[in-house]
C-alpha cells in the first residue's frame, strides 16, 4: 500500500473525531492529532481501534502511545503490515 493510500485511509478514519476542520483540510505528515486536529485522548483510542480494524493489525500500548501524529501513525501501520 502506498503512503498516499495510507494517508487517504487514515483521513477517512479520523474524520469523525476531528474538531478543527481547517487543520483537517490541510492535513500533512506533520499534523498532530491532539494539537492540530483537536482530537481528545478518548477519541484517539477510538482512532487506534478503527485503524486496527481497517488494516487488520494489532497495535500494542507502546505503539499506541507514539501514535500522536500522521507521520507516526503511518510508520506504525507500515511496520505492522510488514510484520504480518
N, CA, C and O atoms as CSV, one atom per row, in Angstrom:
chain,resi,resn,atom,element,x,y,z
A,1,UNK,N,N,0.839,-1.186,0.000
A,1,UNK,CA,C,0.000,0.000,0.000
A,1,UNK,C,C,0.886,1.252,0.000
A,1,UNK,O,O,1.840,1.342,0.773
A,2,UNK,N,N,0.567,2.207,-0.864
A,2,UNK,CA,C,1.386,3.413,-0.947
A,2,UNK,C,C,1.117,4.332,0.241
A,2,UNK,O,O,0.090,4.222,0.911
A,3,UNK,N,N,2.056,5.236,0.486
A,3,UNK,CA,C,1.891,6.193,1.579
A,3,UNK,C,C,0.651,7.060,1.340
A,3,UNK,O,O,-0.071,7.385,2.283
A,4,UNK,N,N,0.407,7.431,0.088
A,4,UNK,CA,C,-0.760,8.255,-0.247
A,4,UNK,C,C,-2.052,7.502,0.075
A,4,UNK,O,O,-3.005,8.083,0.595
A,5,UNK,N,N,-2.076,6.212,-0.235
A,5,UNK,CA,C,-3.261,5.405,0.055
A,5,UNK,C,C,-3.454,5.277,1.564
A,5,UNK,O,O,-4.580,5.319,2.061
A,6,UNK,N,N,-2.348,5.121,2.284
A,6,UNK,CA,C,-2.425,5.046,3.744
A,6,UNK,C,C,-2.981,6.331,4.333
A,6,UNK,O,O,-3.842,6.299,5.212
A,7,UNK,N,N,-2.486,7.464,3.844
A,7,UNK,CA,C,-2.964,8.759,4.344
A,7,UNK,C,C,-4.453,8.926,4.035
A,7,UNK,O,O,-5.208,9.423,4.871
A,8,UNK,N,N,-4.872,8.516,2.851
A,8,UNK,CA,C,-6.291,8.621,2.481
A,8,UNK,C,C,-7.159,7.790,3.423
A,8,UNK,O,O,-8.206,8.254,3.875
A,9,UNK,N,N,-6.724,6.559,3.720
A,9,UNK,CA,C,-7.469,5.699,4.654
A,9,UNK,C,C,-7.489,6.322,6.049
A,9,UNK,O,O,-8.519,6.325,6.724
A,10,UNK,N,N,-6.346,6.847,6.469
A,10,UNK,CA,C,-6.230,7.467,7.783
A,10,UNK,C,C,-7.175,8.663,7.898
A,10,UNK,O,O,-7.805,8.867,8.935
A,11,UNK,N,N,-7.268,9.445,6.834
A,11,UNK,CA,C,-8.171,10.602,6.835
A,11,UNK,C,C,-9.616,10.156,7.027
A,11,UNK,O,O,-10.369,10.779,7.776
A,12,UNK,N,N,-10.005,9.066,6.344
A,12,UNK,CA,C,-11.364,8.536,6.495
A,12,UNK,C,C,-11.624,8.140,7.950
A,12,UNK,O,O,-12.695,8.403,8.496
A,13,UNK,N,N,-10.627,7.507,8.563
A,13,UNK,CA,C,-10.771,7.012,9.928
A,13,UNK,C,C,-10.885,8.155,10.936
A,13,UNK,O,O,-11.720,8.108,11.840
A,14,UNK,N,N,-10.043,9.187,10.780
A,14,UNK,CA,C,-10.019,10.241,11.797
A,14,UNK,C,C,-11.079,11.325,11.598
A,14,UNK,O,O,-11.372,12.079,12.526
A,15,UNK,N,N,-11.651,11.408,10.406
A,15,UNK,CA,C,-12.597,12.488,10.104
A,15,UNK,C,C,-13.705,12.655,11.155
A,15,UNK,O,O,-13.975,13.786,11.557
A,16,UNK,N,N,-14.356,11.577,11.615
A,16,UNK,CA,C,-15.451,11.774,12.590
A,16,UNK,C,C,-14.994,12.369,13.926
A,16,UNK,O,O,-15.815,12.899,14.674
A,17,UNK,N,N,-13.713,12.290,14.230
A,17,UNK,CA,C,-13.218,12.717,15.537
A,17,UNK,C,C,-12.590,14.109,15.516
A,17,UNK,O,O,-12.274,14.668,16.566
A,18,UNK,N,N,-12.410,14.665,14.318
A,18,UNK,CA,C,-11.702,15.942,14.166
A,18,UNK,C,C,-12.551,17.105,14.682
A,18,UNK,O,O,-13.741,17.199,14.382
A,19,UNK,N,N,-11.926,17.985,15.459
A,19,UNK,CA,C,-12.607,19.171,15.970
A,19,UNK,C,C,-12.197,20.436,15.212
A,19,UNK,O,O,-12.861,21.465,15.333
A,20,UNK,N,N,-11.126,20.375,14.442
A,20,UNK,CA,C,-10.643,21.528,13.701
A,20,UNK,C,C,-10.637,21.191,12.207
A,20,UNK,O,O,-9.680,20.615,11.688
A,21,UNK,N,N,-11.720,21.560,11.537
A,21,UNK,CA,C,-11.887,21.216,10.121
A,21,UNK,C,C,-10.796,21.822,9.244
A,21,UNK,O,O,-10.331,21.181,8.301
A,22,UNK,N,N,-10.384,23.055,9.547
A,22,UNK,CA,C,-9.360,23.711,8.730
A,22,UNK,C,C,-8.043,22.934,8.787
A,22,UNK,O,O,-7.396,22.724,7.761
A,23,UNK,N,N,-7.655,22.513,9.983
A,23,UNK,CA,C,-6.434,21.720,10.128
A,23,UNK,C,C,-6.583,20.390,9.388
A,23,UNK,O,O,-5.627,19.908,8.781
A,24,UNK,N,N,-7.776,19.796,9.437
A,24,UNK,CA,C,-8.027,18.531,8.747
A,24,UNK,C,C,-7.867,18.719,7.236
A,24,UNK,O,O,-7.302,17.864,6.554
A,25,UNK,N,N,-8.367,19.843,6.722
A,25,UNK,CA,C,-8.262,20.114,5.286
A,25,UNK,C,C,-6.820,20.317,4.854
A,25,UNK,O,O,-6.481,20.098,3.691
A,26,UNK,N,N,-5.972,20.735,5.783
A,26,UNK,CA,C,-4.554,20.959,5.488
A,26,UNK,C,C,-3.676,19.825,6.014
A,26,UNK,O,O,-2.472,20.003,6.199
A,27,UNK,N,N,-4.273,18.672,6.253
A,27,UNK,CA,C,-3.572,17.540,6.849
A,27,UNK,C,C,-2.326,17.165,6.058
A,27,UNK,O,O,-2.347,17.071,4.831
A,28,UNK,N,N,-1.243,16.954,6.797
A,28,UNK,CA,C,0.010,16.502,6.197
A,28,UNK,C,C,0.652,15.497,7.155
A,28,UNK,O,O,0.079,15.175,8.196
A,29,UNK,N,N,1.834,15.007,6.804
A,29,UNK,CA,C,2.522,14.059,7.688
A,29,UNK,C,C,2.862,14.683,9.034
A,29,UNK,O,O,2.984,13.982,10.039
A,30,UNK,N,N,3.015,16.003,9.049
A,30,UNK,CA,C,3.396,16.689,10.283
A,30,UNK,C,C,2.202,17.023,11.186
A,30,UNK,O,O,2.386,17.552,12.282
A,31,UNK,N,N,0.992,16.720,10.735
A,31,UNK,CA,C,-0.202,17.039,11.515
A,31,UNK,C,C,-0.239,16.216,12.801
A,31,UNK,O,O,-0.076,14.996,12.781
A,32,UNK,N,N,-0.453,16.902,13.908
A,32,UNK,CA,C,-0.559,16.271,15.226
A,32,UNK,C,C,-2.040,16.059,15.526
A,32,UNK,O,O,-2.844,16.982,15.396
A,33,UNK,N,N,-2.396,14.845,15.926
A,33,UNK,CA,C,-3.807,14.531,16.170
A,33,UNK,C,C,-4.413,15.383,17.283
A,33,UNK,O,O,-5.548,15.843,17.159
A,34,UNK,N,N,-3.677,15.594,18.354
A,34,UNK,CA,C,-4.215,16.314,19.506
A,34,UNK,C,C,-4.073,17.833,19.331
A,34,UNK,O,O,-5.053,18.568,19.453
A,35,UNK,N,N,-2.861,18.294,19.048
A,35,UNK,CA,C,-2.614,19.744,18.958
A,35,UNK,C,C,-3.289,20.378,17.753
A,35,UNK,O,O,-3.913,21.433,17.872
A,36,UNK,N,N,-3.168,19.738,16.584
A,36,UNK,CA,C,-3.683,20.353,15.358
A,36,UNK,C,C,-5.151,20.030,15.100
A,36,UNK,O,O,-5.944,20.925,14.808
A,37,UNK,N,N,-5.510,18.764,15.207
A,37,UNK,CA,C,-6.875,18.343,14.868
A,37,UNK,C,C,-7.824,18.405,16.060
A,37,UNK,O,O,-9.034,18.239,15.908
A,38,UNK,N,N,-7.268,18.646,17.249
A,38,UNK,CA,C,-8.067,18.771,18.485
A,38,UNK,C,C,-8.853,17.495,18.806
A,38,UNK,O,O,-9.969,17.549,19.322
A,39,UNK,N,N,-8.244,16.348,18.487
A,39,UNK,CA,C,-8.861,15.061,18.841
A,39,UNK,C,C,-8.510,14.782,20.297
A,39,UNK,O,O,-7.334,14.793,20.662
A,40,UNK,N,N,-9.517,14.531,21.135
A,40,UNK,CA,C,-9.208,14.285,22.550
A,40,UNK,C,C,-8.686,12.868,22.753
A,40,UNK,O,O,-8.821,12.012,21.878
A,41,UNK,N,N,-8.093,12.635,23.912
A,41,UNK,CA,C,-7.406,11.357,24.150
A,41,UNK,C,C,-8.350,10.163,24.092
A,41,UNK,O,O,-7.949,9.085,23.654
A,42,UNK,N,N,-9.596,10.335,24.526
A,42,UNK,CA,C,-10.554,9.228,24.457
A,42,UNK,C,C,-10.844,8.871,23.004
A,42,UNK,O,O,-10.920,7.694,22.650
A,43,UNK,N,N,-11.003,9.880,22.175
A,43,UNK,CA,C,-11.252,9.628,20.752
A,43,UNK,C,C,-10.014,9.087,20.052
A,43,UNK,O,O,-10.121,8.373,19.055
A,44,UNK,N,N,-8.838,9.428,20.576
A,44,UNK,CA,C,-7.607,8.898,19.998
A,44,UNK,C,C,-7.565,7.371,20.146
A,44,UNK,O,O,-7.068,6.669,19.265
A,45,UNK,N,N,-8.082,6.877,21.245
A,45,UNK,CA,C,-8.184,5.422,21.436
A,45,UNK,C,C,-9.123,4.838,20.384
A,45,UNK,O,O,-8.851,3.775,19.825
A,46,UNK,N,N,-10.233,5.536,20.115
A,46,UNK,CA,C,-11.162,5.082,19.068
A,46,UNK,C,C,-10.478,5.052,17.704
A,46,UNK,O,O,-10.694,4.134,16.913
A,47,UNK,N,N,-9.656,6.060,17.435
A,47,UNK,CA,C,-8.914,6.107,16.173
A,47,UNK,C,C,-8.016,4.871,16.058
A,47,UNK,O,O,-7.977,4.218,15.015
A,48,UNK,N,N,-7.301,4.562,17.135
A,48,UNK,CA,C,-6.403,3.392,17.130
A,48,UNK,C,C,-7.202,2.109,16.883
A,48,UNK,O,O,-6.787,1.261,16.093
A,49,UNK,N,N,-8.340,1.967,17.556
A,49,UNK,CA,C,-9.175,0.774,17.359
A,49,UNK,C,C,-9.682,0.694,15.923
A,49,UNK,O,O,-9.714,-0.385,15.331
A,50,UNK,N,N,-10.075,1.833,15.368
A,50,UNK,CA,C,-10.541,1.859,13.976
A,50,UNK,C,C,-9.409,1.501,13.010
A,50,UNK,O,O,-9.634,0.810,12.017
A,51,UNK,N,N,-8.192,1.972,13.300
A,51,UNK,CA,C,-7.025,1.646,12.474
A,51,UNK,C,C,-6.769,0.141,12.524
A,51,UNK,O,O,-6.499,-0.486,11.499
A,52,UNK,N,N,-6.858,-0.429,13.724
A,52,UNK,CA,C,-6.665,-1.881,13.864
A,52,UNK,C,C,-7.664,-2.645,12.998
A,52,UNK,O,O,-7.292,-3.582,12.291
A,53,UNK,N,N,-8.931,-2.241,13.056
A,53,UNK,CA,C,-9.973,-2.908,12.274
A,53,UNK,C,C,-9.751,-2.735,10.777
A,53,UNK,O,O,-9.849,-3.694,10.011
A,54,UNK,N,N,-9.453,-1.517,10.369
A,54,UNK,CA,C,-9.300,-1.197,8.943
A,54,UNK,C,C,-8.143,-1.967,8.310
A,54,UNK,O,O,-8.269,-2.485,7.201
A,55,UNK,N,N,-7.022,-2.039,9.014
A,55,UNK,CA,C,-5.818,-2.650,8.439
A,55,UNK,C,C,-5.580,-4.076,8.936
A,55,UNK,O,O,-4.595,-4.708,8.553
A,56,UNK,N,N,-6.476,-4.588,9.786
A,56,UNK,CA,C,-6.364,-5.930,10.346
A,56,UNK,C,C,-4.992,-6.129,11.008
A,56,UNK,O,O,-4.281,-7.093,10.725
A,57,UNK,N,N,-4.646,-5.194,11.894
A,57,UNK,CA,C,-3.385,-5.253,12.635
A,57,UNK,C,C,-3.679,-5.069,14.121
A,57,UNK,O,O,-4.779,-4.669,14.502
A,58,UNK,N,N,-2.698,-5.361,14.942
A,58,UNK,CA,C,-2.827,-5.143,16.377
A,58,UNK,C,C,-1.778,-4.124,16.799
A,58,UNK,O,O,-0.588,-4.292,16.530
A,59,UNK,N,N,-2.229,-3.074,17.459
A,59,UNK,CA,C,-1.326,-2.016,17.888
A,59,UNK,C,C,-1.134,-2.130,19.398
A,59,UNK,O,O,-2.079,-1.970,20.171
A,60,UNK,N,N,0.098,-2.407,19.801
A,60,UNK,CA,C,0.388,-2.575,21.231
A,60,UNK,C,C,0.421,-1.215,21.930
A,60,UNK,O,O,0.422,-0.174,21.273
A,61,UNK,N,N,0.449,-1.231,23.257
A,61,UNK,CA,C,0.399,0.008,24.041
A,61,UNK,C,C,1.551,0.950,23.734
A,61,UNK,O,O,1.351,2.162,23.654
A,62,UNK,N,N,2.770,0.407,23.557
A,62,UNK,CA,C,3.920,1.263,23.236
A,62,UNK,C,C,3.686,2.018,21.932
A,62,UNK,O,O,3.937,3.220,21.843
A,63,UNK,N,N,3.205,1.305,20.934
A,63,UNK,CA,C,2.937,1.939,19.639
A,63,UNK,C,C,1.795,2.939,19.753
A,63,UNK,O,O,1.829,4.007,19.141
A,64,UNK,N,N,0.784,2.583,20.541
A,64,UNK,CA,C,-0.366,3.464,20.715
A,64,UNK,C,C,0.056,4.809,21.307
A,64,UNK,O,O,-0.439,5.859,20.899
A,65,UNK,N,N,0.976,4.764,22.276
A,65,UNK,CA,C,1.440,5.992,22.927
A,65,UNK,C,C,2.223,6.882,21.967
A,65,UNK,O,O,2.275,8.099,22.149
A,66,UNK,N,N,2.830,6.282,20.950
A,66,UNK,CA,C,3.621,7.046,19.978
A,66,UNK,C,C,2.763,7.583,18.836
A,66,UNK,O,O,3.203,8.451,18.083
A,67,UNK,N,N,1.555,7.075,18.707
A,67,UNK,CA,C,0.706,7.389,17.559
A,67,UNK,C,C,-0.019,8.725,17.753
A,67,UNK,O,O,-1.241,8.772,17.893
A,68,UNK,N,N,0.758,9.800,17.758
A,68,UNK,CA,C,0.201,11.123,18.038
A,68,UNK,C,C,0.177,12.037,16.818
A,68,UNK,O,O,-0.406,13.121,16.858
A,69,UNK,N,N,0.808,11.599,15.741
A,69,UNK,CA,C,0.826,12.416,14.529
A,69,UNK,C,C,0.563,11.515,13.326
A,69,UNK,O,O,0.622,10.289,13.415
A,70,UNK,N,N,0.273,12.155,12.210
A,70,UNK,CA,C,0.024,11.398,10.984
A,70,UNK,C,C,1.265,10.581,10.611
A,70,UNK,O,O,1.160,9.407,10.254
A,71,UNK,N,N,2.439,11.212,10.698
A,71,UNK,CA,C,3.685,10.522,10.332
A,71,UNK,C,C,3.916,9.292,11.218
A,71,UNK,O,O,4.244,8.217,10.717
A,72,UNK,N,N,3.742,9.453,12.533
A,72,UNK,CA,C,3.928,8.329,13.460
A,72,UNK,C,C,2.925,7.214,13.167
A,72,UNK,O,O,3.277,6.034,13.187
A,73,UNK,N,N,1.686,7.591,12.898
A,73,UNK,CA,C,0.659,6.590,12.602
A,73,UNK,C,C,1.019,5.797,11.356
A,73,UNK,O,O,0.882,4.574,11.331
A,74,UNK,N,N,1.482,6.494,10.321
A,74,UNK,CA,C,1.866,5.820,9.072
A,74,UNK,C,C,3.022,4.860,9.317
A,74,UNK,O,O,3.003,3.727,8.835
A,75,UNK,N,N,4.032,5.309,10.065
A,75,UNK,CA,C,5.188,4.444,10.350
A,75,UNK,C,C,4.759,3.191,11.108
A,75,UNK,O,O,5.226,2.092,10.806
A,76,UNK,N,N,3.873,3.351,12.089
A,76,UNK,CA,C,3.401,2.204,12.878
A,76,UNK,C,C,2.580,1.255,12.009
A,76,UNK,O,O,2.771,0.040,12.062
A,77,UNK,N,N,1.668,1.806,11.210
A,77,UNK,CA,C,0.834,0.970,10.341
A,77,UNK,C,C,1.709,0.203,9.345
A,77,UNK,O,O,1.515,-0.995,9.142
A,78,UNK,N,N,2.671,0.895,8.726
A,78,UNK,CA,C,3.555,0.229,7.765
A,78,UNK,C,C,4.352,-0.882,8.414
A,78,UNK,O,O,4.509,-1.957,7.836
A,79,UNK,N,N,4.862,-0.631,9.622
A,79,UNK,CA,C,5.646,-1.645,10.335
A,79,UNK,C,C,4.783,-2.854,10.668
A,79,UNK,O,O,5.218,-3.995,10.510
A,80,UNK,N,N,3.560,-2.607,11.126
A,80,UNK,CA,C,2.664,-3.712,11.496
A,80,UNK,C,C,2.243,-4.512,10.258
A,80,UNK,O,O,2.142,-5.738,10.311
A,81,UNK,N,N,2.000,-3.819,9.153
A,81,UNK,CA,C,1.628,-4.522,7.924
A,81,UNK,C,C,2.791,-5.364,7.398
A,81,UNK,O,O,2.598,-6.477,6.909
A,82,UNK,N,N,3.994,-4.812,7.507
A,82,UNK,CA,C,5.181,-5.533,7.029
A,82,UNK,C,C,5.451,-6.771,7.869
A,82,UNK,O,O,6.000,-7.755,7.372
A,83,UNK,N,N,5.065,-6.727,9.146
A,83,UNK,CA,C,5.325,-7.849,10.061
A,83,UNK,C,C,4.289,-8.960,9.915
A,83,UNK,O,O,4.459,-10.043,10.475
A,84,UNK,N,N,3.215,-8.700,9.166
A,84,UNK,CA,C,2.140,-9.701,9.028
A,84,UNK,C,C,2.594,-10.890,8.209
A,84,UNK,O,O,1.820,-11.824,7.995
